[in-house]
Each structure stands twice: as C-alpha cells, then as structure tokens.
Amino acid sequence: MTGLRFAWFYITALLILTSFVAARRHNLKILGLFPHPGISHFHFFHPIMRSLAERGHEVTVVSHFPDKSPPVGYHDISLGGKETLANIVDLQIFENRRIYNHFVEFFMLYEWGKVACNHTIRSDALTRLMRQDNKFDVILMEQFNTDCMMGVAHLLRAPVIALSSCALMPWHYERMGSPIIPSYIPALFLGQSEEMSLPGRLANWISFHVLKLLYDYYSIPAADAILRYKFGQDMPSVGELAKETALMFVNQHFSLSGPKPLPPSVIELGGVHIQKAKPLDVELQRFLDNAEYGVILISWGSMIRAETMPAAKRDAIVKAVKRLKQRVIWKWENDSLINKPDNMYISKWLPQRDILCHPKVKIFMTHAGLMGSSEAAYCGTPVIATPMYGDQFLNAAAMIHRGMGILLNYEDINENNVIKALKKVMERQYHESAKAVSYAYKHRPQTALETAMWWVEYVAATEGATLLKSHSVHMSRFTYYCLDTYLVLSSVTTLSILSCFVILRKIGLWRKKLKSKSKTH
C-alpha cells in the first residue's frame, strides 16, 4: 500500500513538473517581421515560424505571404497592398552586363529596402500590431537591405534574432562580431570561391568595404529618416540598434558555402526549408520513372521569367534538348513553348526539391539561387550554373569549387555550348563530388529546424543571450583592427631607428674629433 502511495505521489509530481516545464516552454510570444516582398526569402523564414507555432508558442507573423493553412497559434498580419517579387525578372536585362554590375545591384537593393520600410511603417498591419500593446519574448526579423524593423523592435523592447536568407552580407559582419577576412571569404556580390588570385583578393577587398560604406551612407540614413518621421526624432539610429541583434540565423552551411570563423551568435541553418518529400503529380511521376537515360531539370527560380529569354537563346536550348537521349523538365512560365521537343516536360511551377531527389535526375541547370543550390547539395545533384544577379555568382562559385558543377555564362548560351556543358557534367567525377557534398550537408547533430527551435527558446529564456555578444561589436574599427597598436609599434620602431641613427652619427662625429686631435698632437 505504501508502495502504491509512493508511486502515485511520484507520478503526480512528475506530471506537475512536466506541465510546469511545458508551460514555461510553450508560453512564448514570438513576433516575425518580414517586410521584403520576395517569396524566395520567405521560404527560409516560414518553416521556422510555423514550427515555433507547432511547438505551442504564440506566433504573430507580419509579412506579404499569409499561411494558407496555419497551425494553432500561428497568426498572420498581412502587409498587402504591394506587388510581391515573383516571376518579375526579364532576362533581356542580362544581355549587356558590366563588371561593376554588383554596385548597381546595391542601389536596386537600397531602393527596395527604402520602399519596403516606408510601406511597412505606414501600413495598417503595423499600426494594428503597435496598438495591441503586445509584450513579445523574442522578435525574429529579416536583415537584408534595410534595418528598418530594428526601430520597431526597439519600441517593443524585445530581443532580436536576425534572419538572412542568403550568405552574410558585407554589413552583417561587424554587427555580429564576425571578422571580415577578404583573403578567403568571398563577398556576396562578387562571385568568387575561397581560392582567389591576387587580383581576385584585391577586388574582393574593395567590394566588401565599398558596399559596407554604401550601406552606411545610404541605407541607414534612409531608414532613420522614415522611422523618425513616424515615431519622433528621439528614435536612435538603426546603425546602433543593429548592434543589439542577439543572434543571426543564416541560410548557409559549411559543406556548400565553405568554413568560416563565425562567432557563436551566428547560426548556420542552410536547408531549413527542405522538408520531407511529397508525392509528385501522376503525369510528372510517370515522366521521371520512365526516363531510360535519366532526366535533366532546368529551373531559374521564382523571380526569373524564363519565357522572356531572347529567341536565339531559347531556340538554342530547345535544339540542344532535341539532340539528347535524356528527358528534360523545364520551369517555363507560359502555356506553350515553340518547337517543344517530345522529350521535354514544361510547367509554370515545379516541386523542385522532390524532382531533384528523384534517382533519375542526373543534372540540374540552375541560376544558382541559394534555395535551389541548397536543394542540389542536399540531393547530391550535379549542376550547370548560369548565375544572373545577386548572390547567385557566389553560390555558383561555391558549387564549382566543390567540384559538383560547372559554369555556363548566360552570354555564352548557344546550342553547342549547352551540349558541351551537359556532356561535361555527365562525367563521373561531378556526381561523386555532389554525393560527397550531399553527405556533409545532410549529416548534422541536429536538423536545421531543431537547431532553430533550440536557439529561439534559448534567446527568450536568457532575455537576449547577452553572453553571446562579442565586445568587438561596440569597438571602433580603428581599435578593432589594432591600428592604434600598429601606430604605437611603428612609432616606437621609428623612434628607435632615429635614435640609433642620431647616436651613431654622434659617435661618428666624436670619433672624427678624436682623430683630428690626435693628428694635431
């Protein structure tokens, strides 16, 4: 009887303790702020926010992309009223690219950031959110082309976890206490791998520092002006508020983007959007299964409209496909394709991850967007990379450096070059390298989503994870790079050399005097 009572007491205590722990863990109020209207970016954020709700947290998401079937606890506040960035990029603009294009792209990002900031700050969605007088345990936000939302986080007084849907941008490093080492860490826009020549390192150094200066000179003042107009002149600069970022989730993984000296406050979550495979459409499944010689997938992402390709390049790909014994699937944003060959399947939308992991898929012709590159790495599929803009050049260089693909420049697309590229990537070495990258990409102590959940709850529990914050964030660049130390050392060295010179000169003069005296005597 005593044993039964003890067992009953033990079970009751355990249930109470479990309930208490669960209540503590599942009682978080989390806000997501995602003002950029790019759907490819949101594909990185959405699984994290949704999983937080599925764990029992109360999640509020301000974005352009409401969840179509939200789980319990997931609340959308739609920004609306603005066109989202999907299938908008016309390929005609890449016909005459220049070497300085990545600086031009910065100003495009700057304009997008300014528009997104202005739209969000003046939106009914944000007004409604601020009026509710909510107290959030943690705020997740995109840090991309503007730090505008840091002003909102400042007013809500909650710790911030930043999310970057691409590799770290030049202005992310200092705020997170991460060193910029241009000798082997390639800048986002330039498109080099870790292995650079002297001219490459010089260009990389210039790109890093000029883009950082442009961001400080243009983007930060633009966000400050919008926030101060809305909330008053007492609002601190977002340049200073960004230094208070507790943690950053970045969509990269060392197996694909290369190892980097990251502080503990920067967490690699590359591939967090990759979920379990879903059944394919019956027709598409049959097309894949019955491909005797394998399948080639062509997809240039959610923003590029393949149908805007000049007729010469389009016909070149079509003619090349006709010469292949493999089948080809092409993401084509039109109902028809002129002279479409029998071995080609076209569709306006494709379940890219599920197709890439199909055993019959042999090659992925891609623009090297990070989502597609991550899926190629995950599935172990070799690539032919045709980067167009932004971080696509960086992603292409990373895959080529790892031996899982080759480059086919957009300017070089013609029938013979397409055939040559396909034959090259069919070689065994590219498939072996892709499988090696896939193994490293998949094998982690935790899944990317589990890692994200742990860190969100940790930041909330520690009210900002202050012990992760590097002191370097608040140091001047003069001090951070030890320029003051070098100045002292060079001054001491210079003074020592000058002193030795003066002493030696005086000794020489003294010896001369002695000699002249000895001669006179």
C-alpha positions in Angstrom: 0.0 0.0 0.0 2.8 2.3 0.9 4.5 1.5 -2.4 1.3 2.4 -4.3 1.1 5.7 -2.5 4.7 6.5 -3.3 4.2 5.6 -6.9 1.0 7.7 -7.1 2.9 10.6 -5.4 5.8 10.2 -7.8 3.6 10.1 -10.9 1.6 13.2 -9.7 4.8 15.2 -9.0 6.2 14.2 -12.4 3.1 15.3 -14.2 3.0 18.6 -12.4 6.7 19.2 -13.2 6.2 18.2 -16.8 3.2 20.6 -17.1 5.3 23.4 -15.5 8.2 22.8 -17.9 5.8 22.6 -20.9 4.1 25.8 -19.8 7.4 27.6 -19.5 8.5 26.4 -22.9 5.2 26.8 -24.7 4.3 30.2 -23.2 6.5 32.3 -25.5 5.0 35.1 -27.6 7.0 35.5 -30.8 6.8 38.1 -33.5 8.1 37.8 -37.0 8.7 40.9 -39.1 9.4 40.3 -42.8 8.8 43.4 -44.9 10.6 42.3 -48.1 8.1 41.1 -50.7 10.4 38.3 -52.1 8.8 34.9 -51.9 12.2 33.1 -52.2 13.3 34.9 -49.0 10.1 33.9 -47.1 10.7 30.2 -48.0 13.6 30.4 -45.5 11.6 32.2 -42.7 8.3 30.4 -43.0 9.3 26.9 -41.8 10.9 28.4 -38.7 7.8 30.5 -37.8 5.5 27.6 -38.5 7.5 25.1 -36.4 7.5 27.5 -33.5 3.7 27.6 -33.6 3.6 23.8 -33.9 5.7 23.6 -30.7 3.0 25.5 -28.9 4.3 29.1 -29.0 2.0 32.1 -29.9 3.5 33.3 -33.2 2.5 36.5 -35.0 3.9 37.0 -38.5 3.8 40.3 -40.3 4.6 39.6 -44.0 3.3 39.6 -47.6 2.7 35.9 -47.5 -0.1 34.6 -45.2 0.0 30.9 -44.4 -2.8 29.1 -46.3 -3.3 26.5 -43.6 -1.8 27.9 -40.4 -1.3 25.7 -37.4 -2.9 26.6 -34.0 -1.1 29.6 -32.5 0.1 31.0 -35.9 -1.4 34.4 -36.6 -0.8 36.3 -39.8 -0.9 40.1 -40.2 -0.8 40.7 -43.9 1.0 43.7 -45.2 -0.8 43.5 -48.5 -1.2 46.4 -51.0 2.2 45.7 -52.7 3.2 43.5 -55.6 5.3 40.5 -54.5 8.5 39.7 -56.3 7.7 36.6 -58.2 8.3 35.9 -62.0 9.2 39.6 -62.5 12.8 39.5 -63.8 13.1 39.9 -67.5 16.1 38.1 -69.0 16.6 40.9 -71.5 18.4 43.0 -68.9 21.3 40.5 -68.7 22.2 40.8 -72.3 24.9 43.5 -71.7 26.2 43.1 -68.2 29.2 45.1 -66.9 31.9 44.3 -64.4 30.5 47.0 -62.0 27.0 45.5 -62.0 27.1 44.4 -58.4 27.4 48.1 -57.3 24.4 48.8 -59.5 22.6 46.0 -57.8 23.3 47.6 -54.4 21.3 50.6 -55.4 18.5 48.4 -56.5 18.5 46.7 -53.1 18.7 50.1 -51.5 15.5 51.3 -53.3 13.7 48.0 -52.5 14.7 48.4 -48.8 13.5 52.0 -48.7 10.2 51.2 -50.3 9.6 48.1 -48.1 10.4 50.2 -44.9 8.1 53.0 -45.9 5.3 50.7 -46.9 5.6 48.6 -43.6 5.9 51.6 -41.2 2.9 53.3 -42.7 0.8 50.1 -43.1 -2.4 49.3 -41.2 -0.8 46.0 -40.3 1.9 47.6 -38.2 -0.4 50.2 -36.8 -2.7 47.4 -35.6 0.2 45.5 -34.1 1.6 48.5 -32.2 -1.9 49.4 -30.8 -2.3 46.0 -29.3 0.3 46.8 -26.8 1.8 43.3 -27.0 4.7 42.1 -25.0 6.9 39.7 -27.1 9.5 37.4 -25.7 11.6 37.5 -28.9 11.3 39.0 -32.3 12.5 37.3 -35.5 13.1 39.6 -38.5 14.8 39.7 -41.8 18.0 41.7 -42.0 18.6 42.2 -45.7 18.6 45.5 -47.4 17.3 47.7 -44.6 17.4 47.7 -40.8 14.2 49.5 -40.6 12.5 46.8 -38.4 15.1 47.3 -35.7 13.3 50.5 -34.9 10.0 48.6 -34.3 11.9 46.0 -32.1 13.3 48.9 -30.1 9.8 50.3 -29.4 8.6 46.8 -28.5 11.6 46.2 -26.2 12.2 42.6 -27.1 15.5 40.7 -28.1 16.0 40.3 -31.8 17.0 37.2 -33.8 18.0 38.3 -37.3 17.5 36.1 -40.4 19.4 36.2 -43.6 18.1 34.1 -46.5 21.4 34.4 -48.2 25.1 34.3 -47.0 26.2 37.1 -44.7 26.2 40.5 -46.5 29.1 42.9 -46.1 27.2 45.0 -43.4 26.3 41.9 -41.3 29.8 41.0 -40.1 30.6 43.9 -37.8 27.2 43.9 -36.0 27.6 40.2 -35.1 31.3 40.5 -34.2 32.3 38.3 -37.1 35.7 39.0 -38.7 35.8 40.2 -42.4 38.7 38.3 -44.0 38.7 39.2 -47.7 41.7 36.9 -48.4 39.5 33.8 -48.4 35.9 34.8 -47.5 34.3 35.9 -50.8 32.0 38.9 -50.8 28.3 38.1 -51.5 28.0 40.1 -54.8 31.3 39.3 -56.5 31.0 35.6 -57.1 34.4 34.1 -56.1 35.2 30.9 -54.2 37.6 30.8 -51.2 40.5 30.3 -53.6 41.3 33.7 -55.1 44.2 35.1 -57.1 45.8 38.4 -56.1 43.6 40.5 -58.5 40.6 38.5 -57.1 41.6 39.3 -53.5 42.0 42.9 -54.3 38.6 43.1 -56.0 37.1 41.2 -53.0 38.6 43.6 -50.5 37.3 46.6 -52.5 33.8 45.0 -52.9 33.5 44.2 -49.1 34.5 47.7 -47.9 32.9 49.8 -50.6 29.5 48.0 -50.2 29.7 48.4 -46.4 30.4 52.1 -46.8 27.5 52.5 -49.3 25.1 50.8 -46.9 26.3 53.1 -44.0 26.0 56.2 -46.2 22.6 55.4 -48.0 20.6 52.6 -46.3 21.0 53.5 -42.7 20.1 57.3 -43.1 17.1 56.3 -45.3 15.7 54.0 -42.6 16.4 56.6 -39.9 14.5 59.3 -41.7 11.4 57.1 -42.2 11.4 55.9 -38.6 11.9 59.4 -37.1 9.2 60.8 -39.3 6.8 58.2 -37.9 7.9 57.8 -34.3 9.8 61.1 -33.5 13.3 62.5 -33.6 14.3 60.6 -30.4 14.5 57.3 -32.3 18.1 56.0 -32.1 19.9 55.3 -35.4 19.2 51.8 -36.8 23.0 51.6 -37.3 23.4 51.5 -33.5 20.2 49.4 -32.9 21.5 46.7 -35.3 24.4 46.1 -32.9 21.9 44.9 -30.3 21.0 41.9 -32.5 21.2 38.9 -30.2 21.5 36.2 -32.8 21.6 35.6 -36.5 20.2 32.7 -38.5 21.9 32.5 -41.8 20.9 30.3 -44.8 24.3 28.7 -45.4 26.2 25.5 -44.4 29.9 25.0 -44.5 29.6 22.0 -46.8 28.3 24.3 -49.6 29.5 27.8 -48.7 32.8 26.9 -47.1 34.0 27.0 -43.5 34.2 30.5 -41.9 35.2 31.8 -38.5 31.7 32.5 -37.1 31.0 33.6 -33.6 28.5 31.6 -31.5 25.9 34.2 -32.2 25.8 33.3 -35.9 24.0 30.0 -36.6 24.1 28.2 -39.9 20.7 26.9 -40.9 21.3 26.1 -44.6 18.5 23.9 -46.0 16.0 24.7 -43.2 13.3 24.9 -45.9 13.9 21.4 -47.2 11.2 19.1 -45.8 10.2 15.5 -46.4 9.4 14.5 -50.0 5.8 14.8 -51.1 4.1 12.7 -53.8 4.6 14.1 -57.3 1.8 14.7 -59.9 0.9 11.5 -61.6 2.0 12.7 -65.1 5.3 14.1 -63.8 6.0 11.0 -61.8 5.5 8.8 -64.9 7.7 11.2 -67.0 10.5 10.7 -64.4 10.1 7.0 -63.8 10.1 6.1 -67.5 13.2 8.1 -68.4 15.5 5.3 -69.5 18.6 7.6 -69.8 17.8 9.9 -66.9 16.4 13.4 -66.6 17.8 17.0 -66.7 16.0 19.7 -64.7 16.1 23.3 -65.9 14.8 25.9 -63.4 15.8 29.5 -62.9 13.9 30.2 -59.7 10.8 32.1 -58.6 11.8 35.6 -59.8 13.1 35.0 -63.3 10.7 34.6 -66.2 12.3 32.0 -68.5 9.8 32.9 -71.2 11.5 36.4 -71.5 14.6 34.8 -72.9 15.7 36.1 -76.3 14.5 33.8 -79.1 18.1 32.9 -80.1 18.9 31.5 -76.6 15.5 29.8 -76.2 15.9 28.1 -79.6 19.4 27.1 -78.7 18.3 25.2 -75.6 15.3 23.7 -77.5 17.6 22.4 -80.3 20.1 21.1 -77.8 17.4 19.2 -75.9 16.2 17.6 -79.2 19.7 16.1 -79.6 19.6 14.5 -76.2 18.5 11.0 -75.3 17.7 12.2 -71.8 14.4 13.7 -70.8 14.2 17.3 -69.8 11.9 19.1 -67.4 11.8 23.0 -67.7 10.2 25.5 -65.5 8.6 27.6 -68.2 6.2 30.4 -67.3 3.9 30.0 -70.3 1.3 27.5 -71.5 3.3 26.6 -74.6 6.9 26.5 -76.0 7.6 27.0 -79.7 9.0 23.7 -81.2 8.9 21.9 -77.9 10.6 18.5 -78.3 8.9 15.3 -77.3 11.5 14.6 -74.6 10.6 17.8 -72.8 8.1 18.5 -70.0 7.2 22.1 -69.2 5.3 23.6 -66.3 4.8 27.1 -64.7 5.6 25.7 -61.3 7.6 22.6 -60.2 8.2 20.8 -56.9 11.9 21.4 -57.3 13.2 19.6 -54.2 11.1 16.5 -54.9 12.3 16.3 -58.5 16.0 16.9 -57.7 16.0 14.0 -55.2 14.4 11.6 -57.7 17.1 9.0 -58.7 16.5 9.5 -62.4 17.6 13.2 -62.2 21.2 13.5 -63.5 21.8 17.2 -63.9 20.3 20.5 -62.6 20.6 23.5 -64.9 20.1 26.4 -62.5 20.6 30.1 -62.0 22.3 29.2 -58.7 19.8 30.8 -56.4 20.5 29.7 -52.8 17.3 27.7 -52.3 18.0 25.7 -55.5 21.7 25.3 -54.7 20.9 24.1 -51.2 18.4 21.5 -52.7 21.1 20.4 -55.2 23.6 20.0 -52.4 21.0 18.1 -50.3 20.0 15.7 -53.1 23.6 15.3 -54.4 22.7 16.5 -58.0 25.5 18.0 -60.2 24.8 21.4 -61.6 25.3 23.6 -64.7 25.2 27.1 -63.1 24.1 30.2 -65.0 24.1 33.0 -62.4 22.2 36.2 -63.3 22.4 38.6 -60.3 23.0 39.0 -56.5 24.3 36.0 -54.6 23.9 33.6 -57.5 27.5 34.2 -58.6 28.7 33.4 -55.1 26.6 30.2 -54.9 27.8 29.1 -58.4 31.5 29.7 -57.4 31.0 27.6 -54.3 29.5 24.6 -56.1 32.2 24.8 -58.8 34.9 25.0 -56.2 33.5 21.8 -54.6 33.6 20.0 -57.9 29.9 19.4 -58.2 29.2 21.6 -61.3 30.5 23.9 -64.0 29.7 27.4 -65.1 27.7 28.3 -68.3 27.5 32.1 -68.5 24.2 33.5 -69.7 26.1 35.3 -72.5 27.5 32.0 -73.8 24.3 30.1 -74.2 24.1 28.5 -77.6 23.3 25.1 -78.9 26.9 23.7 -78.9 27.8 25.2 -75.5 24.7 23.7 -73.9 25.5 20.3 -75.3 29.2 20.6 -74.3 28.2 21.6 -70.7 25.7 18.7 -70.4 28.3 16.1 -71.6 30.9 17.5 -69.2 28.7 17.3 -66.2 27.7 13.7 -67.1 31.2 12.7 -66.1 31.5 10.5 -63.0 33.7 13.0 -61.1 30.9 15.6 -60.8 28.4 13.0 -59.5 30.9 11.7 -56.9 31.6 15.3 -55.7 27.9 16.1 -55.5 27.3 13.0 -53.4 30.2 13.9 -51.0 28.7 17.4 -50.6 25.3 15.8 -50.0 26.6 13.6 -47.2 28.2 16.5 -45.4 25.1 18.7 -46.0 22.7 16.1 -44.5 24.7 14.7 -41.6 24.4 17.1 -38.7 24.0 16.7 -34.9 20.5 18.2 -35.3 18.3 19.1 -38.2 18.3 22.8 -39.1 14.8 23.2 -37.8 15.7 21.6 -34.4 18.7 23.9 -34.2 16.5 26.9 -34.9 13.9 25.9 -32.2 16.6 25.4 -29.6 18.2 28.8 -30.2 14.9 30.8 -30.3 13.9 29.3 -26.9 17.4 30.0 -25.5 17.3 33.7 -26.6 13.9 34.0 -25.0 14.9 32.2 -21.8 18.1 34.4 -21.4 16.3 37.6 -22.4 18.7 38.3 -25.3 21.6 35.8 -24.9 23.9 38.6 -23.7 26.8 36.2 -23.0 27.0 35.5 -26.8 27.6 39.2 -27.6 31.1 40.0 -28.7 32.6 43.2 -27.3 34.0 43.8 -30.8 30.6 45.0 -31.9 31.0 48.2 -29.9 34.6 48.8 -30.7 35.7 51.4 -33.3 37.2 50.0 -36.5 40.4 51.7 -35.6 40.7 49.8 -32.4 39.2 46.5 -33.8 41.9 46.2 -36.5 44.6 47.1 -34.0 45.5 50.2 -36.0 46.2 52.0 -32.7 48.6 49.2 -31.7 50.3 49.3 -35.1 50.6 53.0 -34.8 52.3 52.7 -31.4 54.6 49.9 -32.5 55.6 51.8 -35.7 56.1 55.0 -33.7 58.4 53.2 -31.2 60.2 51.4 -34.1 60.7 54.7 -36.0 61.9 56.5 -32.9 64.2 53.7 -32.0 65.7 53.7 -35.5 66.0 57.5 -35.5 67.6 57.4 -32.0 70.1 54.8 -33.2 70.9 56.9 -36.2 71.4 60.0 -34.1 73.6 58.1 -31.6 75.6 56.5 -34.4 76.0 59.9 -36.0 77.2 61.5 -32.8 79.6 58.6 -32.2 81.0 59.2 -35.7 81.4 62.9 -35.1 83.1 62.2 -31.7 85.5 59.7 -33.4 86.3 62.3 -36.1 87.1 64.9 -33.4 89.4 62.4 -31.6 91.2 61.6 -34.9 91.7 65.3 -35.7 93.0 66.0 -32.2 95.4 63.1 -32.4 96.8 64.4 -35.7 97.4 67.9 -34.4 99.4 66.4 -31.5 
